[in-house]
Amino acid sequence: MSETSVTWLTQETFDRLKAELDELSTTGREEIAARIQEAREDGDLKENAGYHAAKDEQGKIEARIRQLEIMLQNAQVGDAPEASGVVETGTVVTAKIAGRESKFLLGSREMADQTELRVYSGESAMGAAILGLKVGEKASYEAPNGKTVEVEIVNVETFTP
């Protein structure tokens, strides 16, 4: 995710992510620092698996903190945009993907806990290809396996959690 991209989030998701950031920035950092210190006291750091595991976890925590900070800083919080027949972040899209119809939410993957729909990011290859399309319009994108995938927009609806 680029640092300038705007992420649409419901208030519920924003609050959940903010609480996660607060937890990781305080208690999470303190706990991992204590584990690293404990492991350091076990002796030779070159062969200390506990130390290396704790350092790896510290890196993951710090990466998640940065990800959350950027996401929350660039979040657009509120109700989903009213569907206007155009694919935009925060809408539920029904599309024919490679000939098969699929219904999904175009938005942040952090929204997955609020819906039973699949969630695709607007920054994914498919999301980027369909953003701005109207019902009936088609696009294609390159899948991770290198194949070109055709997409036709069938319907665009307002997301209601």
ZADO-1210 file (C-alpha; in nm, 4 decimals, padded with zeros to 6 digits):
<atoms>
<atom x="00.0000" y="00.0000" z="00.0000" code="MET" pos="1"/>
<atom x="00.1430" y="00.3388" z="-00.0913" code="SER" pos="2"/>
<atom x="00.1622" y="00.5978" z="00.1819" code="GLU" pos="3"/>
<atom x="-00.0684" y="00.8389" z="-00.0026" code="THR" pos="4"/>
<atom x="-00.3551" y="00.6012" z="-00.0759" code="SER" pos="5"/>
<atom x="-00.6857" y="00.6637" z="00.1004" code="VAL" pos="6"/>
<atom x="-00.8474" y="00.3646" z="00.2699" code="THR" pos="7"/>
<atom x="-01.2221" y="00.3671" z="00.3325" code="TRP" pos="8"/>
<atom x="-01.3138" y="00.2157" z="00.6697" code="LEU" pos="9"/>
<atom x="-01.6291" y="00.1930" z="00.8744" code="THR" pos="10"/>
<atom x="-01.6109" y="00.3546" z="01.2169" code="GLN" pos="11"/>
<atom x="-01.6199" y="00.0071" z="01.3738" code="GLU" pos="12"/>
<atom x="-01.3168" y="-00.1106" z="01.1747" code="THR" pos="13"/>
<atom x="-01.1300" y="00.2160" z="01.2396" code="PHE" pos="14"/>
<atom x="-01.1891" y="00.1802" z="01.6151" code="ASP" pos="15"/>
<atom x="-01.0769" y="-00.1855" z="01.6115" code="ARG" pos="16"/>
<atom x="-00.7562" y="-00.0992" z="01.4217" code="LEU" pos="17"/>
<atom x="-00.6863" y="00.1973" z="01.6495" code="LYS" pos="18"/>
<atom x="-00.7203" y="-00.0302" z="01.9546" code="ALA" pos="19"/>
<atom x="-00.4839" y="-00.2825" z="01.7922" code="GLU" pos="20"/>
<atom x="-00.2314" y="-00.0050" z="01.7224" code="LEU" pos="21"/>
<atom x="-00.2545" y="00.1214" z="02.0810" code="ASP" pos="22"/>
<atom x="-00.2062" y="-00.2325" z="02.2170" code="GLU" pos="23"/>
<atom x="00.0920" y="-00.3099" z="01.9927" code="LEU" pos="24"/>
<atom x="00.2545" y="00.0301" z="02.0547" code="SER" pos="25"/>
<atom x="00.2441" y="-00.0122" z="02.4307" code="THR" pos="26"/>
<atom x="00.1944" y="-00.3578" z="02.5790" code="THR" pos="27"/>
<atom x="00.3084" y="-00.5406" z="02.2648" code="GLY" pos="28"/>
<atom x="00.6383" y="-00.3547" z="02.2511" code="ARG" pos="29"/>
<atom x="00.6948" y="-00.3942" z="02.6251" code="GLU" pos="30"/>
<atom x="00.6291" y="-00.7690" z="02.6165" code="GLU" pos="31"/>
<atom x="00.8585" y="-00.8348" z="02.3216" code="ILE" pos="32"/>
<atom x="01.1342" y="-00.6200" z="02.4758" code="ALA" pos="33"/>
<atom x="01.1095" y="-00.8268" z="02.7942" code="ALA" pos="34"/>
<atom x="01.1285" y="-01.1533" z="02.5931" code="ARG" pos="35"/>
<atom x="01.4340" y="-01.0279" z="02.4061" code="ILE" pos="36"/>
<atom x="01.6021" y="-00.9308" z="02.7339" code="GLN" pos="37"/>
<atom x="01.5211" y="-01.2714" z="02.8860" code="GLU" pos="38"/>
<atom x="01.6620" y="-01.4502" z="02.5829" code="ALA" pos="39"/>
<atom x="01.9745" y="-01.2313" z="02.5913" code="ARG" pos="40"/>
<atom x="02.0415" y="-01.3458" z="02.9445" code="GLU" pos="41"/>
<atom x="02.0444" y="-01.7082" z="02.8237" code="ASP" pos="42"/>
<atom x="02.3891" y="-01.6592" z="02.6760" code="GLY" pos="43"/>
<atom x="02.5482" y="-01.6808" z="02.3319" code="ASP" pos="44"/>
<atom x="02.3225" y="-01.4903" z="02.0905" code="LEU" pos="45"/>
<atom x="02.4532" y="-01.6725" z="01.7814" code="LYS" pos="46"/>
<atom x="02.2936" y="-02.0000" z="01.8877" code="GLU" pos="47"/>
<atom x="02.0062" y="-01.8609" z="02.0923" code="ASN" pos="48"/>
<atom x="01.6849" y="-01.9643" z="01.9112" code="ALA" pos="49"/>
<atom x="01.4644" y="-01.7845" z="02.1651" code="GLY" pos="50"/>
<atom x="01.6474" y="-01.4581" z="02.1032" code="TYR" pos="51"/>
<atom x="01.6203" y="-01.4881" z="01.7246" code="HIS" pos="52"/>
<atom x="01.2506" y="-01.5818" z="01.7437" code="ALA" pos="53"/>
<atom x="01.1804" y="-01.2822" z="01.9675" code="ALA" pos="54"/>
<atom x="01.3723" y="-01.0493" z="01.7332" code="LYS" pos="55"/>
<atom x="01.1712" y="-01.1839" z="01.4363" code="ASP" pos="56"/>
<atom x="00.8477" y="-01.1247" z="01.6245" code="GLU" pos="57"/>
<atom x="00.9633" y="-00.7743" z="01.7133" code="GLN" pos="58"/>
<atom x="01.0146" y="-00.7038" z="01.3436" code="GLY" pos="59"/>
<atom x="00.6646" y="-00.8276" z="01.2627" code="LYS" pos="60"/>
<atom x="00.5128" y="-00.6141" z="01.5390" code="ILE" pos="61"/>
<atom x="00.6980" y="-00.3043" z="01.4189" code="GLU" pos="62"/>
<atom x="00.5887" y="-00.3696" z="01.0574" code="ALA" pos="63"/>
<atom x="00.2247" y="-00.4055" z="01.1665" code="ARG" pos="64"/>
<atom x="00.2509" y="-00.0840" z="01.3721" code="ILE" pos="65"/>
<atom x="00.3788" y="00.1033" z="01.0648" code="ARG" pos="66"/>
<atom x="00.1060" y="-00.0487" z="00.8463" code="GLN" pos="67"/>
<atom x="-00.1652" y="00.0517" z="01.0950" code="LEU" pos="68"/>
<atom x="-00.0252" y="00.4033" z="01.1383" code="GLU" pos="69"/>
<atom x="-00.0273" y="00.4637" z="00.7631" code="ILE" pos="70"/>
<atom x="-00.3719" y="00.3099" z="00.7161" code="MET" pos="71"/>
<atom x="-00.5308" y="00.5067" z="01.0001" code="LEU" pos="72"/>
<atom x="-00.3582" y="00.8285" z="00.8985" code="GLN" pos="73"/>
<atom x="-00.4997" y="00.7958" z="00.5463" code="ASN" pos="74"/>
<atom x="-00.8373" y="00.6521" z="00.6432" code="ALA" pos="75"/>
<atom x="-01.1643" y="00.7903" z="00.5189" code="GLN" pos="76"/>
<atom x="-01.4013" y="00.6903" z="00.7988" code="VAL" pos="77"/>
<atom x="-01.7763" y="00.6758" z="00.7692" code="GLY" pos="78"/>
<atom x="-02.0613" y="00.5117" z="00.5910" code="ASP" pos="79"/>
<atom x="-02.0043" y="00.3339" z="00.2636" code="ALA" pos="80"/>
<atom x="-02.0485" y="00.5478" z="-00.0456" code="PRO" pos="81"/>
<atom x="-02.3942" y="00.5396" z="-00.2013" code="GLU" pos="82"/>
<atom x="-02.3802" y="00.3155" z="-00.5080" code="ALA" pos="83"/>
<atom x="-02.4160" y="00.5069" z="-00.8334" code="SER" pos="84"/>
<atom x="-02.3518" y="00.2265" z="-01.0799" code="GLY" pos="85"/>
<atom x="-01.9782" y="00.2996" z="-01.0759" code="VAL" pos="86"/>
<atom x="-01.7253" y="00.0741" z="-00.9038" code="VAL" pos="87"/>
<atom x="-01.5555" y="00.2555" z="-00.6180" code="GLU" pos="88"/>
<atom x="-01.3932" y="00.1597" z="-00.2914" code="THR" pos="89"/>
<atom x="-01.6595" y="00.0689" z="-00.0386" code="GLY" pos="90"/>
<atom x="-01.9104" y="-00.0742" z="-00.2858" code="THR" pos="91"/>
<atom x="-02.0341" y="-00.4299" z="-00.3308" code="VAL" pos="92"/>
<atom x="-01.9588" y="-00.5444" z="-00.6826" code="VAL" pos="93"/>
<atom x="-02.1104" y="-00.8304" z="-00.8754" code="THR" pos="94"/>
<atom x="-01.8854" y="-00.9183" z="-01.1672" code="ALA" pos="95"/>
<atom x="-01.8275" y="-01.1940" z="-01.4169" code="LYS" pos="96"/>
<atom x="-01.4659" y="-01.2909" z="-01.3637" code="ILE" pos="97"/>
<atom x="-01.3324" y="-01.5269" z="-01.6285" code="ALA" pos="98"/>
<atom x="-01.6960" y="-01.6130" z="-01.7092" code="GLY" pos="99"/>
<atom x="-01.8020" y="-01.6904" z="-01.3501" code="ARG" pos="100"/>
<atom x="-02.0201" y="-01.4517" z="-01.1527" code="GLU" pos="101"/>
<atom x="-01.8827" y="-01.3366" z="-00.8187" code="SER" pos="102"/>
<atom x="-02.0020" y="-01.0861" z="-00.5574" code="LYS" pos="103"/>
<atom x="-01.7495" y="-00.9086" z="-00.3344" code="PHE" pos="104"/>
<atom x="-01.6704" y="-00.5925" z="-00.1410" code="LEU" pos="105"/>
<atom x="-01.4096" y="-00.3653" z="-00.2923" code="LEU" pos="106"/>
<atom x="-01.2292" y="-00.2194" z="00.0067" code="GLY" pos="107"/>
<atom x="-00.9691" y="-00.2758" z="00.2732" code="SER" pos="108"/>
<atom x="-00.9073" y="-00.6380" z="00.3705" code="ARG" pos="109"/>
<atom x="-00.9384" y="-00.5104" z="00.7275" code="GLU" pos="110"/>
<atom x="-01.3146" y="-00.4980" z="00.6595" code="MET" pos="111"/>
<atom x="-01.3392" y="-00.8773" z="00.6250" code="ALA" pos="112"/>
<atom x="-01.4713" y="-00.9160" z="00.9804" code="ASP" pos="113"/>
<atom x="-01.7792" y="-00.7086" z="00.8929" code="GLN" pos="114"/>
<atom x="-01.9037" y="-00.9090" z="00.5981" code="THR" pos="115"/>
<atom x="-01.9380" y="-01.2613" z="00.4705" code="GLU" pos="116"/>
<atom x="-01.8415" y="-01.1370" z="00.1252" code="LEU" pos="117"/>
<atom x="-01.4888" y="-01.1741" z="-00.0055" code="ARG" pos="118"/>
<atom x="-01.2995" y="-00.8477" z="00.0196" code="VAL" pos="119"/>
<atom x="-01.0667" y="-00.7294" z="-00.2547" code="TYR" pos="120"/>
<atom x="-00.8438" y="-00.4273" z="-00.2246" code="SER" pos="121"/>
<atom x="-00.8728" y="-00.1463" z="-00.4767" code="GLY" pos="122"/>
<atom x="-00.4960" y="-00.1753" z="-00.5059" code="GLU" pos="123"/>
<atom x="-00.5049" y="-00.5400" z="-00.6110" code="SER" pos="124"/>
<atom x="-00.4631" y="-00.6155" z="-00.9815" code="ALA" pos="125"/>
<atom x="-00.8360" y="-00.6772" z="-01.0218" code="MET" pos="126"/>
<atom x="-00.9380" y="-00.3870" z="-00.7992" code="GLY" pos="127"/>
<atom x="-00.7216" y="-00.1433" z="-00.9928" code="ALA" pos="128"/>
<atom x="-00.8618" y="-00.2745" z="-01.3227" code="ALA" pos="129"/>
<atom x="-01.2272" y="-00.2275" z="-01.2259" code="ILE" pos="130"/>
<atom x="-01.2156" y="00.0961" z="-01.0246" code="LEU" pos="131"/>
<atom x="-01.4266" y="00.3554" z="-01.2049" code="GLY" pos="132"/>
<atom x="-01.6015" y="00.1062" z="-01.4339" code="LEU" pos="133"/>
<atom x="-01.9782" y="00.1263" z="-01.4841" code="LYS" pos="134"/>
<atom x="-02.2269" y="-00.1596" z="-01.4952" code="VAL" pos="135"/>
<atom x="-02.1839" y="-00.3399" z="-01.8274" code="GLY" pos="136"/>
<atom x="-01.8245" y="-00.2289" z="-01.8804" code="GLU" pos="137"/>
<atom x="-01.5369" y="-00.4736" z="-01.9116" code="LYS" pos="138"/>
<atom x="-01.1702" y="-00.4752" z="-01.8223" code="ALA" pos="139"/>
<atom x="-00.8867" y="-00.7220" z="-01.7955" code="SER" pos="140"/>
<atom x="-00.5942" y="-00.7638" z="-01.5623" code="TYR" pos="141"/>
<atom x="-00.2948" y="-00.9884" z="-01.5269" code="GLU" pos="142"/>
<atom x="-00.3340" y="-01.2499" z="-01.2534" code="ALA" pos="143"/>
<atom x="-00.0379" y="-01.3531" z="-01.0366" code="PRO" pos="144"/>
<atom x="00.0042" y="-01.6642" z="-01.2539" code="ASN" pos="145"/>
<atom x="00.0616" y="-01.4389" z="-01.5570" code="GLY" pos="146"/>
<atom x="-00.2724" y="-01.5126" z="-01.7244" code="LYS" pos="147"/>
<atom x="-00.4990" y="-01.2339" z="-01.8447" code="THR" pos="148"/>
<atom x="-00.8363" y="-01.2373" z="-01.6697" code="VAL" pos="149"/>
<atom x="-01.1472" y="-01.0721" z="-01.8158" code="GLU" pos="150"/>
<atom x="-01.3940" y="-00.8961" z="-01.5843" code="VAL" pos="151"/>
<atom x="-01.7404" y="-00.7581" z="-01.6640" code="GLU" pos="152"/>
<atom x="-01.9282" y="-00.5458" z="-01.4104" code="ILE" pos="153"/>
<atom x="-02.2792" y="-00.6831" z="-01.3575" code="VAL" pos="154"/>
<atom x="-02.3987" y="-00.4752" z="-01.0599" code="ASN" pos="155"/>
<atom x="-02.2731" y="-00.2220" z="-00.8046" code="VAL" pos="156"/>
<atom x="-02.4484" y="-00.1908" z="-00.4682" code="GLU" pos="157"/>
<atom x="-02.4068" y="00.0113" z="-00.1501" code="THR" pos="158"/>
<atom x="-02.2257" y="-00.1845" z="00.1233" code="PHE" pos="159"/>
<atom x="-02.4240" y="-00.2334" z="00.4411" code="THR" pos="160"/>
<atom x="-02.2357" y="-00.4041" z="00.7251" code="PRO" pos="161"/>
</atoms>
